[in-house]
Amino acid sequence: MKTPLIIAALLALPLAAQAADPAAEMAPEMKLAQKNGCLACHDLDVKKVGPAWREVAKKYAGDGEAEAMLVTKVKKGGKGHWGEVPMPANVTVKDTDIKTLVQYVLALQ
């Protein structure tokens, strides 16, 4: 009679491990975005305060100047490309982190 309980417990182990630490599977760039507060306004697929990052990738696909422009925009802030809500300047975020995040966003499909 105990066999079904043991099997159920064994089957539940991988799910329990995943639920224990959902950030364990998170891409390093997403951890960097979380650390720097980017996810308060942005999401991969859903527009929040700012645009969904996949939409940004789609808009700038094939634009060789997009990376430099977006690095500057993230650092200095701005508005107008995605609506009237301004993106605040991110002066405390390291330039290397901004570049890594912009490259990540532009590589999304």
Protein Blocks (a to p, Z undefined) as FASTA:
>chain_A
ZZmmmmmmmmmmmmmmmmmmmmlmpcfklmmmmmnommmmgcfklccfbccfklmmmmmg
oiaklmmmmmmmmmnopehjlojbdcdddfkbcfklmmmmmmmmmmpZZ
